[in-house]
Amino acid sequence: MERRRIGILGATGMVGQRFIQLLNNHPWFEIAWLAASDRSAGKTYGEACKWKLDTPLPERIATMTVMPNVPEGTPAGELPKIIFAALDADVARELEPKFAAAGCAVVSNSSAFRMVEDVPLVIPEVNADHLPLIEQQSWRKQTTADGVPGGYIVTNPNCSAIGLVLALKPLEERFGIESLFVSTMQAVSGAGYPGVASLDIMGNVVPYIKNEEEKLEEEVGKLLGSLAGSKIALLDAKVSAHCNRVPVEDGHTECVSIKLKKKATREEILAAWADFTPLAGQKLPSAPDQPVEYDAAVDRPQPRLDRMRGRGMAATVGRLRECSLLDWKFVVLSHNTIRGAAGAAILNAEVLARLGKLDFKKPVAVRA
Ligand code: NAP
């Protein structure tokens, strides 16, 4: 299969670097375009980026020129039709619509459009059936004169919401969720680069991450909601979140207590997680075989030991035990810049490719 040309907007940041690492040898996508702020435009990627990952910066990428951050900054015909975006929310709010209006599929990591009614907020294992919402977007409806459909925005959730909701989905399906309490311990890479000052975080815990608790609480409702016509009916469950920054490099750990609508035994809950393989057989390159892995050891999951399960795309669950306030409690861990960001967006794009939503071709005339 010929690889599709893709671009990365915000390519020099923590998530942008993960995109480069994960897409460098991707079988379906080829990195053809990179952009970041005006500070970086015009430089080579190697000059503009402080590479922070533990694999070498690929040589071909290092020599690519960082392009201006608007579609018209690239010569006509050279802008890829698929843009992975890793921008801060304020910047994303301004720039992502410009790329959608220019006819691109924008696969975004930012919170800017996650809760907008006609924008899908998607984890493929959980709610790929929300993707048809893109057809409601005004950019998408702007078909060219020869019938090529317009661009659109698809988002992936907050980095803590992804691991949490992967663990919740099998429970919601089998037992229904009435309420849950979650307390997070979030890695410093989740704050981007340079992120939290070392003097603030070394030997310390910061019990505040701006807007994080609100995002986590509302995104759970949309992700576990159902598509009703052209809208998402939110899950009717109470969610209370506490979010904390901890001195861990990568990997968000979350302690969860949950009340179910239908009583469930420990064995039934473990079976719900073990049986959860909704993408099996689809042959999506980034999909883990087992999206939720249960570890029975008393002291797992741990970020250093478990964040790379499923090539960084699996959520690890452990310590399932009865809760004296709600019904059950457990711990879930996932890699925040892979499953929680770049890897999640790439998996979204793989599903869009399978659905034919990255083709941007004029419809083939069918003869009677
Ligand atoms: P980051 O390390 O601060 O990187 C920000 C990127 O945006 C850089 O490439 C920067 O380019 C670029 N940028 C800044 N202003 C710009 C502008 N005006 N036009 C174009 N590009 C601009 O942030 P990050 O951690 O990668 O996060 C990016 C987004 O992903 C955020 O919305 C974040 O909330 C979300 N997210 C992050 C994580 C995580 O674990 N880190 C997880 C999930 C979601 P320069 O180098 O040129 O300044």
Boltz pocket constraint, residues with backbone or C-beta under 6 A from the ligand:
constraints:
  - pocket:
      binder: B
      contacts: [[A, 9], [A, 10], [A, 11], [A, 12], [A, 13], [A, 14], [A, 15], [A, 16], [A, 35], [A, 36], [A, 37], [A, 38], [A, 39], [A, 40], [A, 41], [A, 48], [A, 69], [A, 85], [A, 86], [A, 87], [A, 88], [A, 89], [A, 91], [A, 109], [A, 110], [A, 111], [A, 157], [A, 158], [A, 159], [A, 189], [A, 190], [A, 191], [A, 192], [A, 193], [A, 194], [A, 336], [A, 337], [A, 340], [A, 341]]
      max_distance: 6.0
